[in-house]
Amino acid sequence: MADYEVVEKAADLRALCRHLEKQPVVAFDTEADSFYHYFDKTCLIQVADRKNNWLIDPLALADATQLAPLAPIFASPDIRKVFHAAEYDIYILKRDFSFEFANLFDTMVSAQLLGYPSVGLQALAERHFDVSLPKDEQRSDWSVRPLSSKQLSYAAADVVYLCRLADKVERELRKAKRLTWAQEEFAALTRRAWPIREFDKLGYLKIKGARTLEPRPLAVLRELYLMRDARARKLDRPPFKVLGNRALLEIAQRMPDTEEKLGAIKGVTDLILRRFGRELLTAVARGSKKSHGPIPKTEGGSRRRMDRRTERRVEVLKRWRTEKSTALAMDPGVFAPNSALEAIAWKNPERPDELTELHELKGWFVREFGAEVVEALRAGDGEAKGGGRS
């Protein structure tokens, strides 16, 4: 679909970056291998200006430092960087290469703020350019070399329309008087910092059905979860590709003590039995020796219990959100997520400026709709029988 040039040498990358530094707008995308590896990495960086298309291969370069010529481009306030659904791209580019960003434009965020019914890149390309982007390489392992011509064409197609797409949605944002909303969202993305991801030792509690287990099976599940992670690290494979959560849960429930019993569990294949069946049985035995203690509270796992007045305020805010988002033709969850409404309900502001204290709220939302929110709460309080502020 798109012509492209593959960039595999440091000298070629430096030459490309000298060209890009002269462009007012450059589109980017990335491909990573998290679906296939425990230790995932950036495997491809797609680039396009208004005329040309390049595929930068980080794995072909000697080390990450050879990507350094891209840093001034990403950090330049004078070059617009266009992404579609930039959050993950920004995350891995910061993580793997320590890039910093300025002057970002995200076409998916723009589509959300414009109330598009579908905000995927394929839907936007069809809507604006009447083209169908390829879909058949979405689950590719981008770490394998050489990449096929189908993979390369798929990757190139992801950026070929982005510069023109940004032009179109920017005009719509300006017409809808939502461009400043989008710019605030983009700026927040450039500033965002992610903590180093560490192994979650309490992650077994997030497995569906875990919290319904009795103490002894829950202790077994914990041991199985830890054993699976160790095996996944050793194999450099995602944990779910080592053994699925459903199988882990059933093993914990049944607590098998022989390979025959273990093999009868769905998801435990002959290959799994041969490779680490004994490890699984050892984990079962270790976990079954003592019961699990009290379930620890996980971060974000405990929400404040709302009193009736706070619940009522949330319902008032939801009614207001439904009316307002319908009038704006925006998805309610994009306009004001439930977490934002709950934060407002707890705050129960008397003045719009009080909303600036809530980190759950976006600046444009407070600025444009803060007064309406306060008025909606005041009206709701007035309507409630036996009301009164709390």
C-alpha positions in Angstrom: 0.0 0.0 0.0 2.8 2.4 0.9 6.3 2.8 -0.5 8.9 2.8 2.3 12.6 2.7 3.0 14.0 0.5 5.7 16.6 2.2 7.9 19.1 -0.3 9.4 22.4 1.6 9.6 23.4 4.4 12.0 24.7 6.5 9.1 21.3 6.2 7.3 19.5 7.1 10.4 21.6 10.2 10.9 20.9 11.3 7.3 17.1 10.7 7.8 17.1 12.8 11.0 18.8 15.6 9.2 16.0 15.6 6.7 13.3 15.3 9.4 14.7 18.2 11.4 13.6 20.4 8.5 10.0 19.2 8.4 7.2 21.0 10.1 5.3 17.8 10.8 6.4 14.2 11.1 4.2 11.1 11.8 5.4 8.2 14.1 4.3 4.8 15.2 6.0 1.9 16.9 5.8 -1.9 17.0 6.8 -3.9 20.1 6.9 -7.6 21.0 5.1 -7.7 24.4 2.7 -10.4 23.1 5.7 -12.8 22.6 8.3 -11.9 25.2 8.5 -11.3 29.0 11.1 -8.6 28.4 9.4 -6.6 25.7 11.2 -4.0 23.6 10.7 -1.5 20.7 11.2 -3.5 17.5 10.3 -1.0 14.8 9.7 2.8 14.5 7.6 3.9 11.6 8.2 7.5 10.3 6.5 9.6 7.6 6.5 13.1 6.4 4.0 14.4 3.9 5.7 12.6 1.0 7.9 9.8 2.2 7.8 6.8 4.5 10.6 5.1 6.5 10.9 2.1 8.8 13.6 2.4 11.4 14.8 -1.0 12.7 16.2 -0.6 16.3 17.2 -4.2 16.4 19.5 -3.9 13.4 21.5 -1.1 15.1 24.3 -1.8 17.5 22.7 -0.4 20.6 20.1 2.1 21.8 22.5 5.0 21.7 22.4 4.9 17.9 18.8 6.0 18.1 20.0 9.3 19.7 19.6 11.4 16.5 15.8 11.1 16.9 15.9 12.8 20.3 16.1 16.4 19.0 13.2 15.7 16.7 10.9 14.3 19.4 11.9 17.2 21.8 11.6 20.0 19.3 8.7 22.5 19.9 8.9 23.4 16.2 8.2 20.0 14.8 4.7 18.5 15.2 4.9 14.8 16.0 1.7 13.0 15.0 0.7 9.7 16.6 -2.4 7.7 16.7 -3.1 6.5 20.3 0.2 7.9 21.4 0.2 6.7 25.0 1.8 3.3 24.5 4.2 4.7 21.9 5.4 7.4 24.2 5.7 5.0 27.1 8.0 2.5 25.3 10.1 5.3 23.6 10.7 6.9 26.9 11.4 3.6 28.6 13.8 2.2 25.9 15.5 5.3 24.7 14.8 8.1 27.3 13.3 10.4 24.6 11.5 13.5 25.7 8.5 14.9 23.8 7.1 18.3 22.8 4.5 19.5 20.2 2.5 16.2 20.1 -0.7 15.6 18.1 -2.8 12.5 18.8 -5.4 11.7 16.1 -7.2 9.1 18.3 -7.6 11.6 21.2 -8.8 14.1 18.7 -11.4 11.7 17.4 -12.6 11.0 20.9 -13.0 14.7 21.7 -14.9 15.1 18.4 -17.3 12.3 19.3 -16.4 9.9 16.5 -18.3 6.6 16.8 -15.2 4.7 16.0 -11.7 6.0 16.8 -9.4 3.3 15.5 -6.9 4.3 12.8 -8.6 1.9 10.3 -11.9 3.5 10.9 -10.5 7.0 10.6 -8.6 6.1 7.4 -11.8 4.7 5.9 -13.8 7.7 7.0 -11.5 10.4 5.7 -9.6 8.7 2.8 -11.9 5.9 1.8 -9.1 3.3 2.2 -8.8 0.0 4.0 -5.6 -0.4 6.0 -4.2 -3.9 6.3 -5.2 -5.8 9.5 -3.6 -9.2 9.2 -0.3 -8.5 11.0 -1.6 -7.1 14.2 -0.4 -10.2 16.1 2.9 -10.4 14.5 6.1 -11.1 16.4 8.0 -8.0 15.5 11.2 -9.2 17.1 11.8 -11.9 14.5 14.2 -11.1 11.7 13.9 -10.8 8.7 10.5 -9.1 8.7 8.3 -10.2 5.9 7.1 -7.8 3.1 3.6 -8.1 4.5 4.8 -7.0 7.9 6.7 -4.1 6.5 3.8 -3.0 4.3 1.4 -3.2 7.3 3.8 -1.2 9.5 4.3 1.5 6.8 0.5 1.9 6.3 0.1 2.9 9.9 1.8 6.3 9.3 1.3 7.0 5.7 -2.0 9.0 6.3 -1.3 10.4 9.7 0.0 13.9 8.7 -3.1 14.5 6.4 -5.4 13.0 9.0 -4.1 15.4 11.7 -4.8 18.3 9.3 -8.4 17.2 8.9 -9.2 16.5 12.6 -7.5 19.7 13.6 -9.8 21.7 11.4 -12.8 19.9 13.0 -11.5 20.5 16.5 -11.1 24.2 15.7 -14.6 24.4 14.2 -16.0 22.6 17.3 -14.0 24.9 19.6 -12.3 21.9 21.1 -8.8 22.4 19.9 -7.6 23.8 23.2 -9.0 20.7 24.9 -7.0 18.5 22.6 -3.8 20.6 23.1 -4.1 20.2 26.8 -4.5 16.4 26.4 -1.5 16.3 24.2 0.7 18.3 26.5 -0.3 16.1 29.4 0.8 13.1 27.4 4.3 14.6 26.8 4.7 15.3 30.5 3.6 11.9 31.7 6.1 9.7 33.5 5.7 6.0 34.1 7.2 4.3 37.2 9.5 1.3 36.5 7.2 -1.7 36.2 8.0 -4.2 38.9 6.7 -7.7 39.3 3.4 -7.6 41.3 3.8 -10.3 44.0 0.1 -9.8 44.8 -1.0 -10.2 41.2 -2.5 -13.6 41.9 -5.3 -11.8 43.7 -6.3 -10.2 40.4 -7.0 -13.6 38.8 -10.7 -14.0 38.3 -12.1 -16.2 41.1 -9.0 -15.9 43.3 -10.7 -14.0 46.1 -13.4 -16.7 46.4 -10.9 -19.4 47.3 -10.5 -20.9 50.7 -7.2 -20.0 52.5 -5.4 -23.2 51.6 -6.2 -23.2 47.8 -5.4 -19.4 47.8 -2.0 -20.2 49.2 -1.5 -22.8 46.5 -2.5 -20.2 43.8 0.1 -17.8 45.2 2.9 -20.4 44.9 1.7 -21.4 41.3 1.7 -17.7 40.3 5.2 -17.1 41.6 6.4 -20.3 39.9 4.9 -19.4 36.6 6.5 -16.0 36.7 9.9 -17.5 37.4 9.4 -19.9 34.4 8.2 -17.0 32.2 11.3 -15.0 33.0 13.6 -17.9 32.2 11.9 -18.6 28.9 11.4 -14.9 28.1 7.8 -15.5 27.4 4.6 -13.7 28.7 3.3 -15.6 31.7 -0.1 -16.3 30.0 1.8 -18.1 27.2 3.4 -20.4 29.9 0.2 -21.3 31.6 -3.2 -19.5 31.5 -4.9 -18.1 34.6 -7.9 -20.4 34.3 -5.5 -23.4 34.5 -3.7 -21.9 37.5 -7.0 -21.4 39.3 -8.2 -24.9 38.7 -4.9 -26.4 39.8 -5.2 -24.4 43.0 -8.8 -25.6 43.5 -8.0 -29.3 42.9 -4.5 -29.4 44.5 -3.4 -32.4 42.5 -0.6 -34.5 44.0 0.3 -36.7 40.9 1.2 -35.9 37.3 -1.9 -38.0 36.3 -4.2 -35.8 38.3 -2.4 -32.6 37.1 -2.7 -33.7 33.4 -6.4 -34.1 33.8 -6.8 -30.4 34.2 -7.8 -28.4 31.1 -4.9 -26.3 29.8 -2.2 -28.6 31.2 -0.9 -30.2 28.1 1.5 -33.1 27.7 4.2 -30.7 26.8 3.6 -28.7 30.0 3.7 -31.9 32.0 7.1 -32.9 30.5 8.7 -29.5 30.8 7.6 -28.3 34.3 5.0 -30.7 35.7 7.1 -31.5 38.7 7.6 -27.8 39.4 3.8 -27.3 39.4 3.4 -30.2 41.8 6.1 -28.8 44.0 4.4 -25.5 44.1 1.1 -27.1 45.0 2.7 -29.1 47.8 4.5 -26.0 49.1 1.3 -23.9 49.1 -0.8 -26.6 50.7 1.4 -26.8 53.8 -0.1 -23.7 55.3 -3.2 -21.6 54.8 -3.2 -18.2 53.3 -3.4 -15.4 55.8 -5.7 -12.3 55.6 -5.9 -11.0 52.1 -3.8 -7.9 51.9 -5.2 -4.7 50.4 -3.9 -4.1 46.9 -3.1 -0.6 45.7 -6.3 0.9 44.3 -8.2 -2.1 45.4 -10.1 -0.4 48.2 -12.5 2.4 47.4 -14.0 4.6 50.0 -17.5 3.4 50.9 -19.9 6.1 49.8 -22.6 7.3 52.1 -26.1 7.9 50.7 -25.7 11.6 50.1 -22.5 11.0 48.1 -24.2 8.3 46.1 -27.0 10.7 45.4 -24.6 13.3 44.2 -23.0 10.8 41.8 -26.4 10.0 40.3 -27.1 13.8 39.9 -23.7 14.1 38.1 -24.4 11.1 35.9 -27.7 12.6 34.8 -26.0 15.9 34.0 -23.2 14.1 32.2 -25.7 12.2 30.0 -27.5 15.4 29.0 -24.3 17.3 28.3 -22.3 14.6 26.5 -25.4 13.9 24.3 -25.5 17.6 23.4 -21.8 17.6 22.7 -22.0 14.3 20.8 -19.2 12.9 23.0 -18.8 9.5 24.6 -19.7 10.0 28.3 -16.6 8.2 29.5 -14.4 10.5 27.4 -16.2 13.6 28.5 -16.2 12.8 32.2 -15.2 9.3 33.5 -16.9 7.8 36.5 -13.7 8.4 38.5 -14.0 12.1 37.9 -17.7 12.2 38.9 -17.0 10.3 42.1 -14.2 12.7 42.9 -16.5 15.6 42.4 -19.2 14.0 44.5 -16.8 13.5 47.4 -15.6 17.1 47.1 -19.1 18.4 46.9 -17.8 21.8 45.8 -19.6 25.1 46.5 -17.5 27.0 43.9 -16.1 26.1 40.5 -12.5 26.9 41.6 -12.6 24.1 44.1 -12.6 21.7 41.3 -9.1 22.6 40.4 -7.9 20.7 43.5 -9.1 17.4 41.9 -6.4 15.6 39.9 -9.0 13.4 38.3 -10.4 16.3 36.4 -8.9 17.7 33.2 -8.2 21.4 33.0 -10.5 22.0 30.0 -13.4 20.2 31.8 -13.0 22.4 34.9 -12.7 25.6 32.9 -15.6 24.9 30.5 -18.0 23.1 32.7 -17.1 23.7 36.4 -19.9 26.2 36.9 -22.4 23.9 35.4 -21.2 21.0 37.7 -21.6 23.1 40.8 -25.1 24.3 39.7 -26.2 20.7 39.0 -25.1 19.6 42.4 -26.9 22.6 44.0 -30.1 21.8 42.1 -29.8 18.2 43.1 -29.4 19.1 46.7 -32.5 21.3 46.5 -34.6 18.5 45.0 -33.6 15.8 47.5 -36.0 15.2 50.2 -34.5 15.7 53.6 -31.4 17.0 51.9 -28.7 19.1 53.3 -25.0 19.4 52.5 -22.6 16.9 54.1 
